Amino acid sequence: MTRYDMIERIGKAYLTSNIEGGEYSYVQEAGSKAALEKAVGRPVSHFKLDIRFEKKDVVILVETKQVFQPEDEAQLAEYLAAERALHKGKKVICILANTNNDKIKVWKSFVEEKFVLRDETVLDSMEHYEKLFDMSKQNDREKVLKNTYDLNELLHKMDIKEDLRSQFVGTTLLYIKDMLKRCGMPTIDDALIKRLNAVWCMMSADEIRAAIKKTLDDLLEGSDNKAKKIELLQKNVLDDQKVKNLTLAHWMQILDTIIIDIYRYIDADSSEGQDILNLFFIAFNKYTGKADKNQAFTPDHITEFMCRLTEIDRHTVVLDPTCGSGSFLVQAMVKEFADCRRGKTAAEAHALMQTVKERHIYGIENEEKAYGLAITNMLIHGNGSSNIKFDSCFNCKHFIQSIDPDVILMNPPYNAKPIGIPEFYKKDWGNARDGKEDSTKGLVFIHFLSDVIKEMNDERERSGAQRKTVKLAVLLPVSAAIGANSLIQNEKFSMLEDNTLEAVFTLPNEMFYPGASVTACCMVFTLGKPHKKPDGTVNETFFGYYKDDGFKKKKNLGRVEQFDANGESRWRVMEEQWLSLFRNRKVVDGLSATAVVDGNAEWLCEAYMKTDYSKLTEADFRQTVNDYLAYLVKSGEVYEAQ
């Protein structure tokens, strides 16, 4: 990038130069080299900076090179020392920039490796760099989790029903975000809280509820099926009698708690902040002590893992046909947003993000409360268009075909009522067609999606277009992988006729704790590509035994992330290992295996991997013997001694 282009990009209006050629001399500013060295406190070798910008208390220092080298960082550090000596109290961004390409390296406040801003890969505007110093929003996952638990306790004391709390805090947060926007998004401090409280204390509880409804109405303007969305959110949240019973004092305490103890620690403009926002929103599902134990809210780190498995980027159209609270959709959107920022200015990224919101994220949900959660979750993350249909996925064939998905992510209901499944898919079910739950353990949903994609491809072929493959990552109970009954076996055979089973991952026990107690696996298919090739050969399927994700159960908090002695997340290390093994199809004893499988085979790693005996202990042996003995007692083959 030329020097001229750099000045235009950051902002010519903020350029400061004090010598010929547009450079900035710290000797000129100090009056003499001796005066500069006295101010800095040591001899200086470099004092002519290529480009300097200043706006109020923010300064940007740019040193240009044809191709910058590591030793150039010391030169930039000298300019920073001079800047600090002569202009005390300034907030400084330091940049090395190439003139023969667009490569840059950016530091905030200090030219040291730990202060490198690795996400800053393109030169941007002064306004963008100003925002990097906004101290009102700093991500702090630990504080958000702790304070979310405290907020749950507060709502419990105020008698807000457990199954309402996620939706309640979600809609309240939307109102808070709108209020902060109206205030110009100032720093969240005592002055702001005092200002907001001065507004709220003049309102009644009914007026606050009306203000929340008005916010929802404005945010959903232009959204598909807006009236239905507003009706559901109004009925399920704002018109709930417990919410109506809240006094003004209650409302002010809730609003202050969310702003001061939670939202202050979330930078919603960053990818990490978007993740924390989703974590906060869905966290209340963990606290539902008497919740339906069949509810399987997918943990945030597993949704992220599945997004990475399917390699979602800003070009990917994503569908979740059983989207629940929208966790997969939010995680996919966060991944796409991050890719929008990669190599783009803030303005360019914003335009790409709008495309993602409007055309790339789609969901279907047929349960009222879950649908309301999904809509609220998307709104919290800035997606007011919310392309989520309120219907059964089985009724949405044409909707699915119209969006033409590239990736499908889903966690279908494992105990769906057969009454909601089309007769076509139950024709061979016998008595199970009128049973209490889906005997295929969710595989029937995959069968339906396979048929939709096949029909799309057949139409493409008839019109002379190329057939398309779609990646599918789905969570299912391990019983669906084992094939415990003939219906499951039939579904497995059916899936392999038109699709490839790429991988199956056995996931941690009690992954959904404290919700569903089922043990799950993640299956990855390529829809539209038969498992058996035209020449009759079959590729090996990858199997991962991923039982340890570095999370532990903790009272009142569900399963929480664990960190090592250096403060590093155990999950992050394991996630990279899981992905590396899969992408490289690497076999490691005790962790992974590959095998050629068909519909009769067991689709779990345990059937194919070798044991890593180096990790076995005496405790493992005792546990295995005890587990086997317990099985024998349960099956009636042996009896406990009286």
C-alpha positions as CSV (number, residue, x, y, z in Angstrom):
1,M,0.0,0.0,0.0
2,T,1.4,3.4,-0.9
3,R,2.0,6.1,1.7
4,Y,-0.8,8.2,0.1
5,D,-3.3,5.3,0.4
6,M,-2.4,4.8,4.0
7,I,-3.1,8.4,4.8
8,E,-6.4,8.3,2.9
9,R,-7.4,5.1,4.7
10,I,-6.7,6.3,8.2
11,G,-7.9,9.8,7.6
12,K,-6.1,12.8,6.1
13,A,-7.9,15.1,8.5
14,Y,-6.0,13.6,11.4
15,L,-2.5,13.6,9.8
16,T,0.1,15.6,11.8
17,S,3.5,16.4,10.3
18,N,6.1,19.0,11.3
19,I,8.8,18.7,8.7
20,E,9.0,18.5,4.9
21,G,7.8,15.3,3.2
22,G,5.0,14.9,5.6
23,E,7.1,13.1,8.2
24,Y,6.9,13.8,12.0
25,S,10.2,14.7,13.8
26,Y,10.3,14.2,17.6
27,V,13.5,16.3,17.6
28,Q,11.6,19.2,16.0
29,E,8.8,18.7,18.5
30,A,11.2,18.7,21.5
31,G,13.3,21.6,20.1
32,S,16.6,19.7,19.9
33,K,17.9,16.2,20.0
34,A,19.4,16.9,23.4
35,A,16.0,18.0,24.7
36,L,14.4,14.9,23.2
37,E,17.0,12.6,24.8
38,K,16.5,14.3,28.2
39,A,12.7,13.8,27.9
40,V,13.1,10.2,26.9
41,G,15.9,9.5,29.5
42,R,18.3,7.9,27.1
43,P,20.1,8.4,23.7
44,V,17.8,8.1,20.6
45,S,18.8,6.7,17.2
46,H,15.5,7.1,15.4
47,F,13.3,10.2,15.6
48,K,11.8,10.8,12.2
49,L,8.5,8.9,12.1
50,D,7.0,8.3,8.6
51,I,3.3,9.1,9.4
52,R,1.6,10.3,12.6
53,F,-2.1,10.8,13.2
54,E,-3.9,12.4,16.1
55,K,-7.5,12.8,17.2
56,K,-8.2,14.1,20.6
57,D,-6.4,11.6,23.0
58,V,-5.7,8.9,20.4
59,V,-2.4,8.8,18.4
60,I,-1.5,6.4,15.6
61,L,2.2,5.9,14.7
62,V,2.9,4.3,11.3
63,E,6.4,3.3,10.2
64,T,6.5,2.2,6.6
65,K,9.0,-0.3,5.0
66,Q,9.1,-2.1,1.6
67,V,9.0,-5.3,3.6
68,F,9.3,-4.9,7.4
69,Q,11.5,-7.2,9.4
70,P,11.6,-8.1,13.1
71,E,14.4,-5.7,13.8
72,D,12.1,-2.8,12.6
73,E,10.0,-3.3,15.8
74,A,12.8,-1.7,17.9
75,Q,12.7,1.4,15.7
76,L,9.0,1.7,16.1
77,A,9.4,1.2,19.9
78,E,11.8,4.2,19.9
79,Y,9.1,6.4,18.3
80,L,6.7,5.2,20.9
81,A,9.1,6.2,23.7
82,A,9.5,9.6,22.2
83,E,5.7,9.9,21.8
84,R,5.1,9.1,25.5
85,A,7.8,11.4,26.7
86,L,6.5,14.4,24.7
87,H,2.7,13.8,24.7
88,K,1.9,12.2,28.1
89,G,-1.5,10.6,28.5
90,K,-2.1,9.8,24.9
91,K,-3.5,6.4,23.8
92,V,-1.2,5.0,21.1
93,I,-1.6,2.5,18.3
94,C,1.7,1.5,16.7
95,I,1.8,0.1,13.1
96,L,4.5,-1.4,10.8
97,A,3.2,-1.3,7.3
98,N,4.6,-2.6,4.0
99,T,4.6,-0.4,0.9
100,N,5.0,-3.2,-1.6
101,N,1.9,-5.1,-0.3
102,D,-0.9,-4.7,2.3
103,K,0.8,-6.5,5.2
104,I,0.7,-4.7,8.5
105,K,1.5,-5.5,12.2
106,V,-0.4,-3.6,14.9
107,W,0.3,-3.0,18.6
108,K,-1.9,-1.4,21.2
109,S,-0.1,0.8,23.8
110,F,3.2,-1.2,23.8
111,V,5.5,-2.6,21.1
112,E,5.8,-6.0,22.7
113,E,4.6,-9.3,21.5
114,K,1.8,-9.8,24.0
115,F,0.3,-6.5,22.9
116,V,0.1,-7.4,19.2
117,L,-3.5,-7.1,17.9
118,R,-3.6,-10.3,15.8
119,D,-7.1,-9.7,14.4
120,E,-5.9,-6.3,12.9
121,T,-4.7,-7.5,9.5
122,V,-5.7,-4.5,7.3
123,L,-5.2,-0.8,7.8
124,D,-8.4,0.9,9.0
125,S,-9.9,4.2,9.8
126,M,-9.1,6.5,12.8
127,E,-12.6,5.8,14.1
128,H,-11.9,2.1,14.1
129,Y,-8.7,2.5,16.1
130,E,-10.5,4.8,18.6
131,K,-12.9,2.0,19.4
132,L,-10.0,-0.2,20.4
133,F,-9.6,1.9,23.5
134,D,-13.3,1.7,24.6
135,M,-12.8,0.4,28.1
136,S,-16.6,0.2,28.8
137,K,-16.6,-3.2,27.1
138,Q,-14.0,-5.8,28.0
139,N,-14.7,-9.5,27.7
140,D,-14.5,-11.4,31.0
141,R,-16.1,-14.9,30.6
142,E,-15.5,-15.8,34.2
143,K,-17.2,-12.8,35.7
144,V,-20.2,-13.2,33.3
145,L,-20.7,-16.8,34.4
146,K,-20.5,-16.0,38.1
147,N,-22.7,-13.0,37.8
148,T,-25.2,-14.9,35.7
149,Y,-25.6,-17.4,38.5
150,D,-26.2,-14.5,40.9
151,L,-28.7,-13.0,38.5
152,N,-30.5,-16.3,38.4
153,E,-30.7,-16.3,42.2
154,L,-32.1,-12.8,42.1
155,L,-34.8,-13.8,39.7
156,H,-35.6,-16.8,41.8
157,K,-36.2,-14.5,44.8
158,M,-38.5,-12.4,42.6
159,D,-40.5,-15.5,41.7
160,I,-39.7,-15.5,38.0
161,K,-40.4,-19.0,36.7
162,E,-37.3,-21.1,35.9
163,D,-38.4,-22.0,32.4
164,L,-39.1,-18.3,31.6
165,R,-35.7,-16.8,32.8
166,S,-33.7,-17.2,29.5
167,Q,-36.4,-15.5,27.5
168,F,-37.0,-12.9,30.2
169,V,-33.3,-11.8,30.5
170,G,-33.0,-11.9,26.7
171,T,-35.8,-9.5,26.1
172,T,-34.7,-7.3,29.0
173,L,-31.1,-7.2,27.6
174,L,-32.5,-6.1,24.2
175,Y,-34.1,-3.2,25.9
176,I,-30.9,-2.3,27.7
177,K,-28.9,-2.4,24.5
178,D,-31.4,-0.1,22.9
179,M,-31.2,2.3,25.8
180,L,-27.4,2.3,25.7
181,K,-27.5,3.0,21.9
182,R,-29.8,6.0,22.6
183,C,-27.3,7.3,25.1
184,G,-24.6,7.1,22.5
185,M,-23.0,3.9,24.0
186,P,-21.0,5.8,26.6
187,T,-18.7,4.1,29.2
188,I,-20.7,1.9,31.6
189,D,-19.9,3.7,34.8
190,D,-21.6,5.2,37.9
191,A,-22.6,8.3,35.9
192,L,-24.4,6.3,33.2
193,I,-26.2,4.2,35.8
194,K,-27.3,7.3,37.6
195,R,-28.5,8.8,34.3
196,L,-30.5,5.6,33.4
197,N,-32.0,5.3,36.9
198,A,-33.2,8.9,36.7
199,V,-35.2,7.8,33.6
200,W,-36.5,4.6,35.1
201,C,-37.5,6.0,38.4
202,M,-39.9,8.3,36.6
203,M,-41.6,5.2,34.9
204,S,-44.0,2.7,36.3
205,A,-43.5,-1.1,36.1
206,D,-46.1,-1.3,33.3
207,E,-44.3,1.5,31.4
208,I,-41.1,-0.5,31.5
209,R,-42.8,-3.6,30.2
210,A,-44.4,-1.4,27.4
211,A,-40.9,0.0,26.6
212,I,-39.5,-3.5,26.3
213,K,-42.4,-4.4,23.9
214,K,-41.7,-1.3,21.9
215,T,-38.0,-2.2,21.6
216,L,-39.0,-5.7,20.3
217,D,-41.4,-4.2,17.9
218,D,-38.7,-1.8,16.5
219,L,-36.0,-4.6,16.3
220,L,-38.3,-6.9,14.3
221,E,-39.4,-4.2,11.8
222,G,-39.1,-5.8,8.4
223,S,-38.7,-9.3,9.8
224,D,-40.6,-12.2,8.2
225,N,-43.7,-13.1,10.3
226,K,-43.2,-10.1,12.6
227,A,-46.7,-10.2,14.1
228,K,-46.3,-13.9,15.2
229,K,-42.9,-13.3,16.7
230,I,-44.2,-10.3,18.7
231,E,-47.3,-12.2,19.8
232,L,-45.2,-15.1,21.1
233,L,-42.7,-12.9,23.0
234,Q,-45.5,-10.9,24.4
235,K,-47.5,-13.9,25.5
236,N,-44.7,-16.0,26.9
237,V,-42.8,-13.2,28.6
238,L,-44.3,-9.8,29.1
239,D,-47.8,-11.0,29.8
240,D,-46.7,-13.7,32.3
241,Q,-48.4,-13.0,35.6
242,K,-45.1,-13.3,37.5
243,V,-43.5,-10.7,35.3
244,K,-46.6,-8.5,35.7
245,N,-46.2,-8.7,39.5
246,L,-42.7,-7.1,39.4
247,T,-42.6,-3.7,41.0
248,L,-40.6,-0.7,39.7
249,A,-38.0,-1.4,42.4
250,H,-37.7,-5.0,41.1
251,W,-37.2,-3.8,37.6
252,M,-34.6,-1.3,38.5
253,Q,-32.6,-3.9,40.4
254,I,-32.8,-6.3,37.5
255,L,-31.8,-3.7,34.9
256,D,-28.9,-2.4,37.0
257,T,-27.6,-6.0,37.7
258,I,-27.6,-6.9,34.0
259,I,-25.8,-3.7,33.0
260,I,-23.3,-3.4,35.8
261,D,-22.5,-7.1,36.5
262,I,-22.9,-8.7,33.1
263,Y,-23.2,-6.5,30.0
264,R,-20.2,-4.4,31.1
265,Y,-18.0,-7.5,30.7
266,I,-19.2,-8.3,27.1
267,D,-17.7,-6.6,24.0
268,A,-20.5,-7.6,21.6
269,D,-18.5,-6.2,18.7
270,S,-15.9,-9.0,19.0
271,S,-16.2,-12.7,18.2
272,E,-15.4,-13.6,21.8
273,G,-18.0,-11.2,23.1
274,Q,-20.6,-12.7,20.8
275,D,-19.7,-16.2,22.2
276,I,-20.0,-14.9,25.8
277,L,-23.4,-13.2,24.9
278,N,-24.7,-16.6,23.7
279,L,-23.2,-18.3,26.8
280,F,-25.0,-15.8,29.1
281,F,-28.3,-16.2,27.3
282,I,-28.4,-20.0,27.3
283,A,-26.9,-20.4,30.8
284,F,-30.3,-20.1,32.4
285,N,-31.4,-23.3,30.8
286,K,-28.9,-25.0,33.1
287,Y,-30.6,-23.7,36.2
288,T,-33.9,-25.2,35.4
289,G,-33.8,-27.7,38.3
290,K,-37.1,-29.4,37.4
291,A,-36.7,-29.1,33.7
292,D,-37.6,-31.8,31.3
293,K,-34.7,-34.2,31.5
294,N,-35.2,-35.0,27.8
295,Q,-34.2,-31.4,26.9
296,A,-30.8,-31.4,25.2
297,F,-29.5,-27.9,25.0
298,T,-26.3,-28.2,23.0
299,P,-23.3,-26.9,25.0
300,D,-21.7,-23.8,23.4
301,H,-18.3,-25.4,22.9
302,I,-19.8,-28.4,21.1
303,T,-21.7,-26.1,18.7
304,E,-18.4,-24.3,18.0
305,F,-16.6,-27.7,17.4
306,M,-19.3,-28.7,14.9
307,C,-19.0,-25.4,13.1
308,R,-15.3,-25.9,12.7
309,L,-15.9,-29.5,11.6
310,T,-18.0,-28.3,8.7
311,E,-15.6,-25.4,7.9
312,I,-18.1,-22.6,8.0
313,D,-17.0,-19.3,6.6
314,R,-18.6,-16.1,5.3
315,H,-19.8,-17.8,2.1
316,T,-21.7,-20.6,3.8
317,V,-25.5,-20.9,3.9
318,V,-26.3,-22.7,7.2
319,L,-29.6,-24.4,8.2
320,D,-30.7,-25.8,11.5
321,P,-34.0,-27.6,10.9
322,T,-34.6,-28.2,14.6
323,C,-33.0,-25.1,16.0
324,G,-34.3,-24.9,19.5
325,S,-32.9,-21.8,21.3
326,G,-30.7,-21.1,18.2
327,S,-27.3,-22.0,19.6
328,F,-26.1,-23.5,16.3
329,L,-27.3,-20.6,14.3
330,V,-25.6,-18.0,16.6
331,Q,-22.4,-20.0,16.6
332,A,-22.4,-20.2,12.8
333,M,-23.1,-16.5,12.6
334,V,-20.3,-15.7,15.0
335,K,-17.9,-17.8,12.8
336,E,-19.1,-16.1,9.6
337,F,-18.8,-12.7,11.2
338,A,-15.2,-13.5,12.2
339,D,-14.4,-14.5,8.7
340,C,-16.0,-11.2,7.4
341,R,-13.5,-9.3,9.5
342,R,-10.6,-11.3,8.2
343,G,-8.6,-9.1,5.8
344,K,-11.3,-6.4,5.6
345,T,-11.8,-2.9,7.0
346,A,-14.5,-2.3,9.5
347,A,-16.8,-0.8,6.8
348,E,-16.1,-3.7,4.4
349,A,-16.7,-6.2,7.2
350,H,-20.0,-4.5,8.1
351,A,-21.3,-4.9,4.6
352,L,-20.4,-8.6,4.5
353,M,-22.0,-9.2,7.9
354,Q,-25.3,-7.7,6.6
355,T,-25.2,-10.3,3.8
356,V,-24.6,-13.1,6.4
357,K,-27.6,-11.9,8.5
358,E,-29.9,-11.7,5.6
359,R,-29.0,-14.7,3.4
360,H,-26.8,-17.2,5.3
361,I,-28.5,-18.1,8.6
362,Y,-31.8,-20.1,8.6
363,G,-33.6,-22.1,11.2
364,I,-36.9,-24.0,11.7
365,E,-38.5,-24.7,15.1
366,N,-42.0,-25.9,16.0
367,E,-42.1,-25.5,19.8
368,E,-43.4,-22.1,20.9
369,K,-41.1,-21.3,23.7
370,A,-38.0,-22.6,21.9
371,Y,-39.0,-20.5,18.9
372,G,-39.2,-17.5,21.1
373,L,-35.8,-18.2,22.6
374,A,-34.3,-18.6,19.1
375,I,-35.8,-15.2,17.9
376,T,-34.5,-13.5,21.0
377,N,-31.1,-15.1,20.8
378,M,-30.7,-13.9,17.2
379,L,-31.9,-10.4,18.1
380,I,-29.3,-10.2,20.9
381,H,-26.6,-10.9,18.4
382,G,-27.8,-8.2,16.1
383,N,-29.8,-10.2,13.6
384,G,-33.2,-8.7,13.4
385,S,-34.1,-10.4,10.1
386,S,-34.1,-13.8,11.9
387,N,-34.8,-16.2,9.1
388,I,-36.4,-18.7,11.4
389,K,-39.7,-20.4,10.5
390,F,-42.2,-21.5,13.1
391,D,-43.2,-24.9,11.8
392,S,-42.1,-28.6,11.7
393,C,-39.2,-29.2,9.4
394,F,-41.2,-32.0,7.8
395,N,-43.5,-29.3,6.5
396,C,-40.7,-27.1,5.1
397,K,-39.3,-29.0,2.1
398,H,-39.8,-26.1,-0.2
399,F,-38.3,-23.7,2.3
400,I,-35.2,-25.8,2.6
401,Q,-34.9,-26.2,-1.1
402,S,-35.3,-22.4,-1.6
403,I,-32.4,-21.5,0.7
404,D,-30.2,-24.2,-0.9
405,P,-28.0,-24.9,2.3
406,D,-24.3,-25.6,2.2
407,V,-24.1,-26.9,5.8
408,I,-26.8,-28.4,8.1
409,L,-26.2,-28.4,11.8
410,M,-28.7,-30.0,14.1
411,N,-29.6,-31.7,17.4
412,P,-33.0,-33.3,16.6
413,P,-35.4,-34.4,19.4
414,Y,-34.5,-38.0,20.3
415,N,-38.0,-38.7,21.7
416,A,-40.1,-36.9,19.1
417,K,-43.8,-38.1,19.1
418,P,-44.5,-40.3,16.1
419,I,-47.7,-38.3,15.5
420,G,-45.5,-35.4,14.2
421,I,-43.6,-37.6,11.7
422,P,-45.0,-38.0,8.1
423,E,-46.7,-41.3,7.4
424,F,-44.3,-42.0,4.5
425,Y,-41.5,-42.4,7.0
426,K,-43.5,-44.6,9.3
427,K,-44.9,-47.1,6.7
428,D,-42.6,-49.9,8.0
429,W,-42.7,-49.0,11.7
430,G,-45.5,-51.5,12.6
431,N,-46.8,-50.8,16.1
432,A,-44.1,-48.2,16.7
433,R,-45.9,-45.8,14.4
434,D,-48.4,-45.2,17.2
435,G,-45.9,-45.4,20.0
436,K,-44.8,-42.8,22.6
437,E,-41.6,-41.7,20.9
438,D,-39.5,-42.0,17.7
439,S,-37.9,-45.4,17.6
440,T,-35.2,-44.3,15.2
441,K,-33.7,-42.0,17.9
442,G,-33.7,-39.0,15.5
443,L,-32.4,-40.8,12.4
444,V,-35.8,-40.2,10.7
445,F,-35.0,-36.5,10.6
446,I,-31.7,-37.2,8.8
447,H,-33.6,-39.5,6.4
448,F,-36.0,-36.6,5.5
449,L,-33.2,-34.2,4.9
450,S,-31.4,-36.7,2.7
451,D,-34.6,-37.0,0.6
452,V,-34.8,-33.3,0.3
453,I,-31.3,-32.9,-0.9
454,K,-31.7,-35.9,-3.3
455,E,-34.8,-34.3,-4.8
456,M,-32.9,-31.1,-5.3
457,N,-30.0,-32.9,-7.0
458,D,-32.4,-34.9,-9.2
459,E,-33.9,-31.6,-10.4
460,R,-30.4,-30.1,-11.0
461,E,-29.5,-33.1,-13.1
462,R,-32.7,-32.9,-15.1
463,S,-31.9,-29.2,-15.9
464,G,-28.3,-30.0,-16.8
465,A,-26.8,-28.4,-13.7
466,Q,-24.1,-30.1,-11.5
467,R,-25.2,-32.1,-8.5
468,K,-24.4,-30.5,-5.1
469,T,-23.2,-32.0,-1.8
470,V,-24.2,-30.7,1.6
471,K,-22.3,-31.1,4.8
472,L,-24.3,-32.4,7.8
473,A,-23.2,-32.5,11.4
474,V,-25.8,-34.0,13.7
475,L,-25.9,-34.9,17.4
476,L,-27.7,-38.2,18.1
477,P,-27.8,-40.7,21.0
478,V,-25.2,-43.5,20.8
479,S,-28.1,-46.0,20.5
480,A,-28.6,-44.5,17.0
481,A,-25.1,-45.4,16.1
482,I,-25.2,-48.9,17.6
483,G,-28.5,-49.9,15.8
484,A,-30.4,-51.4,18.7
485,N,-33.5,-52.2,16.6
486,S,-34.5,-53.0,13.1
487,L,-35.8,-49.5,12.4
488,I,-32.5,-47.9,13.3
489,Q,-30.7,-50.5,11.1
490,N,-33.0,-49.7,8.2
491,E,-32.4,-46.0,8.6
492,K,-28.6,-46.5,8.6
493,F,-28.8,-48.5,5.4
494,S,-31.0,-45.9,3.8
495,M,-28.6,-43.1,4.7
496,L,-25.7,-44.8,3.1
497,E,-27.4,-45.2,-0.3
498,D,-27.2,-41.5,-1.1
499,N,-24.8,-40.1,1.4
500,T,-21.3,-40.7,2.8
501,L,-20.7,-41.2,6.5
502,E,-17.5,-39.2,7.0
503,A,-17.0,-39.4,10.7
504,V,-18.6,-40.3,14.1
505,F,-17.4,-38.8,17.4
506,T,-18.3,-40.4,20.7
507,L,-18.8,-37.4,23.0
508,P,-18.5,-36.9,26.8
509,N,-21.0,-38.6,29.2
510,E,-23.5,-36.2,30.7
511,M,-22.7,-33.6,28.0
512,F,-26.2,-32.1,28.4
513,Y,-26.1,-32.0,32.2
514,P,-28.2,-30.9,34.0
515,G,-30.8,-31.5,31.1
516,A,-30.9,-34.7,29.2
517,S,-29.0,-37.6,30.6
518,V,-28.5,-39.3,27.2
519,T,-24.9,-40.0,26.0
520,A,-24.5,-38.5,22.5
521,C,-22.4,-38.8,19.5
522,C,-21.8,-36.5,16.6
523,M,-22.2,-37.9,13.0
524,V,-20.8,-36.1,10.0
525,F,-22.3,-36.9,6.6
526,T,-21.8,-35.6,3.1
527,L,-25.3,-35.5,1.7
528,G,-25.6,-36.1,-2.0
529,K,-22.5,-38.3,-2.3
530,P,-23.2,-42.1,-2.0
531,H,-21.2,-44.0,0.6
532,K,-20.3,-46.6,-2.0
533,K,-18.4,-45.2,-5.0
534,P,-19.4,-46.1,-8.6
535,D,-16.5,-48.6,-8.8
536,G,-17.9,-50.4,-5.7
537,T,-15.2,-49.2,-3.3
538,V,-15.8,-47.5,0.1
539,N,-13.7,-45.0,1.9
540,E,-12.9,-45.5,5.5
541,T,-15.0,-43.6,8.1
542,F,-13.1,-41.7,10.8
543,F,-14.1,-42.5,14.4
544,G,-13.1,-40.4,17.4
545,Y,-13.4,-41.4,21.1
546,Y,-13.8,-37.9,22.4
547,K,-15.0,-38.5,25.9
548,D,-12.9,-36.0,27.7
549,D,-13.5,-32.3,26.8
550,G,-11.9,-30.7,29.8
551,F,-15.2,-29.7,31.4
552,K,-16.3,-30.8,34.9
553,K,-19.7,-30.8,36.6
554,K,-20.1,-28.0,39.2
555,K,-23.0,-27.5,41.5
556,N,-25.5,-24.9,40.2
557,L,-23.4,-24.2,37.1
558,G,-23.7,-27.4,35.1
559,R,-20.5,-28.5,33.3
560,V,-17.8,-25.8,33.4
561,E,-14.6,-25.2,31.6
562,Q,-11.3,-26.2,33.3
563,F,-7.9,-24.5,33.1
564,D,-4.4,-25.7,33.6
565,A,-1.8,-24.2,36.0
566,N,-0.9,-21.6,33.3
567,G,-4.5,-20.5,32.9
568,E,-4.8,-22.2,29.5
569,S,-8.2,-23.8,28.7
570,R,-8.0,-27.6,28.6
571,W,-10.9,-27.6,26.1
572,R,-9.0,-25.4,23.6
573,V,-6.1,-27.9,23.6
574,M,-8.4,-30.8,23.2
575,E,-10.4,-29.2,20.5
576,E,-7.3,-28.6,18.4
577,Q,-6.3,-32.2,18.9
578,W,-9.8,-33.5,18.0
579,L,-9.9,-31.5,14.8
580,S,-6.3,-32.4,13.8
581,L,-7.0,-36.1,14.2
582,F,-10.1,-35.9,12.0
583,R,-8.7,-33.7,9.3
584,N,-5.6,-35.8,8.9
585,R,-7.5,-39.1,9.4
586,K,-4.9,-40.0,12.0
587,V,-5.3,-43.1,14.2
588,V,-4.1,-42.8,17.8
589,D,-4.7,-45.6,20.3
590,G,-7.4,-44.7,22.8
591,L,-8.5,-41.7,20.8
592,S,-9.3,-42.6,17.2
593,A,-9.7,-45.3,14.5
594,T,-10.8,-45.7,10.9
595,A,-12.9,-48.5,9.4
596,V,-15.0,-49.4,6.4
597,V,-18.6,-49.6,7.6
598,D,-22.0,-50.4,6.3
599,G,-25.5,-50.2,7.8
600,N,-25.0,-53.4,9.8
601,A,-21.8,-52.1,11.5
602,E,-21.6,-50.3,14.8
603,W,-20.9,-46.6,14.1
604,L,-18.8,-45.9,17.2
605,C,-15.1,-45.7,17.8
606,E,-15.2,-48.1,20.7
607,A,-15.8,-51.0,18.2
608,Y,-12.6,-50.2,16.3
609,M,-9.9,-48.4,18.3
610,K,-7.1,-50.0,20.1
611,T,-6.6,-49.4,23.8
612,D,-3.7,-47.2,24.9
613,Y,-2.4,-49.5,27.7
614,S,0.2,-47.0,28.8
615,K,-2.6,-44.9,30.3
616,L,-4.4,-47.7,32.2
617,T,-4.2,-47.7,36.0
618,E,-5.3,-50.1,38.7
619,A,-8.3,-47.8,39.3
620,D,-9.3,-48.2,35.7
621,F,-9.1,-52.0,36.1
622,R,-11.2,-51.9,39.3
623,Q,-13.8,-49.6,37.7
624,T,-14.1,-51.9,34.6
625,V,-14.6,-55.0,36.8
626,N,-17.2,-53.2,39.0
627,D,-19.1,-51.9,35.9
628,Y,-19.2,-55.5,34.4
629,L,-20.4,-56.9,37.7
630,A,-23.1,-54.3,37.9
631,Y,-24.2,-55.2,34.4
632,L,-24.4,-58.9,35.3
633,V,-26.5,-58.1,38.4
634,K,-28.8,-55.9,36.4
635,S,-29.2,-58.5,33.7
636,G,-30.0,-61.2,36.2
637,E,-27.1,-63.4,35.3
638,V,-25.7,-63.1,38.9
639,Y,-27.3,-62.2,42.1
640,E,-26.0,-60.0,45.0
641,A,-25.1,-61.9,48.1
642,Q,-27.6,-61.4,50.9
